[in-house]
Amino acid sequence: MVEHFYPEKDYGTPARLSENLITLNIDGVEITVPEGTSVMHAAARADINIPKLCATDNMEAFGSCRLCTV
């Protein structure tokens, strides 16, 4: 039997905490997220892939490569 390692999903930017929720429509998919959530993070939560190189949950977005600009 072959075991596969699947790392935790990296949402591209850190999660935001807010009591206020907003609803977005990304490529026809509606998703409700805490206010302040990046489009990158919201798309990942909706299983919509936005190609990225440097975006990670481990640091704030800084846009150095501009690949994931939306």
Sequence and secondary structure as in RCSB ss.txt:
>XXXX:A:sequence
MVEHFYPEKDYGTPARLSENLITLNIDGVEITVPEGTSVMHAAARADINIPKLCATDNMEAFGSCRLCTV
>XXXX:A:secstr
           SS     S EEEEEETTEEEEEETT  HHHHHHHTT     SS  TTS    SS TT  
